[in-house]
Amino acid sequence: MSTPSALLKVMIDACRKAAKGLTRDFGELSELQVSRKGPADFVSAADLKAEKILFEELAKARPGYGFLGEERGMVEGTDKTHTWIADPLDGTTNFLHAIPHFAVTVALERDGVIVAGVTYNPITNEAFWAEKGKGCFVNDKRLRVAGRKHMDDAVLATGIPFLGKPGHAQFLKELHQISQRVAGVRRFGSAALDLAYVAAGRFDGFWERDLKPWDVAAGVLFVAEAGGKVSDLDDPERDPVKTGAICAANLDLHPQIVERLKAASA
């Protein structure tokens, strides 16, 4: 059992506070499903409200840090070495449809390196957290990536390019290469939770393209701290948080998944 540091406590508290309003709004969403206009405006308001809370709580605890968020973009801080990278609602489409799989996620970047991360799903009350060099946890339980070594035993997660996003043809080729060799492929709709689930050993691996830093910054740290490997899909020298093209798995499966994905591009 481990206790989060003062820094992580600040991050977990901020996520829990931001999630309070989301949980309340989520309860109302099932009522809104029946209206033809749909709850889209309601959700963007919930999203903005959650980011405002996250921004204010983090600024209060660590004045001067920069903030990169999905809604407000980059807010420069007086402290140029630290930046929060945050998504107040990862899994918006799930939230919109009253599917209880979404999260508040925040990471801290220090001098270009992710040093701490938190991803919190208020519906399951699971707070995933990690600090560089200190391991990865969910609530108070230490996490390790799964031990499976063979693709045919593995369940992998991914994301499908949706409305208005490029890359459908490439995704279908990749899915074809992967799906015939694994026990299952899942598409749950939150990259932040997909990576947390790889760290927890629930998924054996994850791949996706066209992600944003706030989707993955915390999760990339989780997988590394849980003993796994995360890389850019196309070039091991590049930082996947910046490129948004990610492959995450344990050390045995990672090269096998990358090999299959390369075959899809051949």
N, C-alpha and C positions, 0 to 999 in steps of 0.2 A: 504494500500500500504506500502511495506516495502523496505528498502534499504539494500543490502548485506553489511556485515562487510568488513574490509580491507582484512581479510583472504579469505573470499568468493570471493571478487573482483579479487584477485590473481588467484584463482582457475577457475573462470568463464572466465577471460581473457586468461588463458592458454588453456582452452578447445576451446574457439573461434578461437584462433590462430592455434591450431592443426587441427581444422575442416576446415579451409580455403582451405588447400591443398586437403583435402578429397572431399570437394564440387566441386572443379575444376576437380579432377580426376573422380568423379562420373558422371560429364557431358560427359566425354569421354567414359565411360563404355558402354553406349548404342551402340556406334559405334563398340566397340570390341566384342559385343555379337555374331556377325555373324562369327567371325573367329573361325576355328575349334579348334585351340589350346586353345582358351578361355582366359579370362583375369586374370587367377589365379596369374601369376607372377607379373603382373601389380598391383594386389591388395595387395600382400604381401609387395611390395615396398611402396605402399601408406600407409600401416599399420606401417611399420618401420619408415617412414618419419614423420608420425603423432606422434608416440611415442617419437621420437627424439626431436621434438618441445616441446611436453608436458614436457619431462624430463628437457630440458634446461630452459624453462620458469619457472618451479617450483623451480629448483635449484638456479636460479638467484634471485628469490623473497625470498626464504627461504633456504639459504646455510646450508648444514650440515644435512638436513632431509634425512632419508632413502627413498628408492623408490622401490616399488614392482610392476613390470609391466608384462604384458603378454609376451612381446617380449624379454625383457632383464633380466627377473627374478628379484632376490633380489639384490639391490645395497645398501650396508651398508653405513650409514651416520655417521658423527661424533656425531650428536645428536641422542642418542639411544632411546629417548622417543617419537620421531615423525617419522612416516612413511607415505609417499604417497602411495595409492593403486590405480593403474590406468590401464584402458583399452582404448587405443587410437581409437579402432574401435570395438565396440560391435555390432554384427549383420553383421559379415563379409560375410556370405553367401548371405544375402539380398543385401549388397553392390556389391558383385560379380555379382549378377543377375540384377543390376540396379533397385532394389526395394528400394524406398526412406524411409526405416525404419531402421535406425542405429544411433549410438550415440558415442560420446566421453564421458567417465565417469572417475571421479577421486574422491577419498575420502581421508580424513586425519585421521590417527589413532594416538591417543595420549595415551601412557601408556596402550596399548591394547584395547582402547575404540575408536569407530568411533565418531568423534566430528564434522565433516563437510563433505558435499558431494555435487557434481555437476554432472548432466547428461545432455548433450546438444545434441539435434538433429538439425543439421544445415539445414536440408531440410525444417523442419517446423518452424525453428528459435525458438524452445522452450528450454529454459534453466531451468531445475528443480534444486532447491538448498535448502539446509537445514543446520542449525547449531544446535547442541545439545541444547535442552531446549528453542529454539527460533522459532519453527514452520517450516513448509515446504511450498515452494512457486514454482510457475512456472512463469518466468519473474517477474512481480511485483504483482502477484495474490496469495493470501493465499489459500492453499489446505487443504481439509478434505477428509478422506475416505468416501466411499458411505454409505448410511444409511440403506441399505436393510438388513432385518433380516432373510429372508427365502431362502433356497437353490434354490427353484423353480423359484425365481425371479432373481437369480444371473448369471452373466457371469464371468467365471473364465479363467485365462490364464495359460498356461503350456509350457513346452518344451518337444520335443520328442527326445529320444536318437537316434542319427543319425549314419552314417557310422563309424564303428570302436569303437563305444561306447557300454558299457555293459548296461544291465537293460531294454531291450525291453519287456521281459515277465512281469516284475514287473510293468512297465509303462502301459501296456495294461490292467492289472488287475485294476490298479488305475483309469484309464480312464473309464473302465466299471462301477466302483463304483460311480464315479462322474457324468459321462455324462447322466445317466438316471435320475439324480435328479436336474439338473440345466437347466437354460434357454439357455445356450450355453457355449462351450469351444473354446478358441482361441489359436492359436499357431503362434505368430508374429515374432519369431526369434531373439529377443533381450531381455535377462533377465533384463538388466539395465532399459530398457524402460517399460517392464512389471511391474516392481516394482514401477517405477515413475507413471504409469497409475493406479496402486492400490491406491497410495497416492492421486492421482487426482480424485478418485472416478469413473474413466472410466471402470476399471475392479473391480469386487467385491472381487476378491481374486486371488492368484497365488500359484502354487506349482511346484517344480522341484527338481530333484536330480542331483548330479555330477556337480555342478557349482563350479567355481573358485572364490576366494575372490574378484578379480577385476571385476567380473560380477555383484556382489551384494552389495559390501560394502556401496556405496552411497545409493542405493535403500532401504536397510534395515533401514537406518536412516530416509529416506523420510517417509516410512510407519509409523514408530513409532512417528515421529513428526507431522504426519497428523492425529494422533489419532487411528491408527490401531495397530495390533499385528503381530509380526514376530517371528517364532520359528523354531527350528530344527524339521524335520518331524517325527523323531522317539523318540527323548528324549528332553523334554523341558529344561533340565539342560545344554544342549550343545549349543555352539555358532554357529548359522547357517552360519555365514561368514566363519568360519573355517571348518565346516563339508560339506558345499555346498549342504545340503538337506534342502529345505526351504518351509515353508508355511506362506503366508502373507494374511491378510484379516482384516475386521473390527472386533470388539470385539464379535459381535453376531455370525458371520459366521465362525470365526476361529475354535472354538471347533467342529463345525459341519463338516467342511472340514477334520480336523484331524481325526475325528471319522470314516469318510468314507474311508480315506486312510489307517487307521489301519485295517479296515475290509478287505481291499485288500491284506494285508499281513497275515491275519489269516489263 
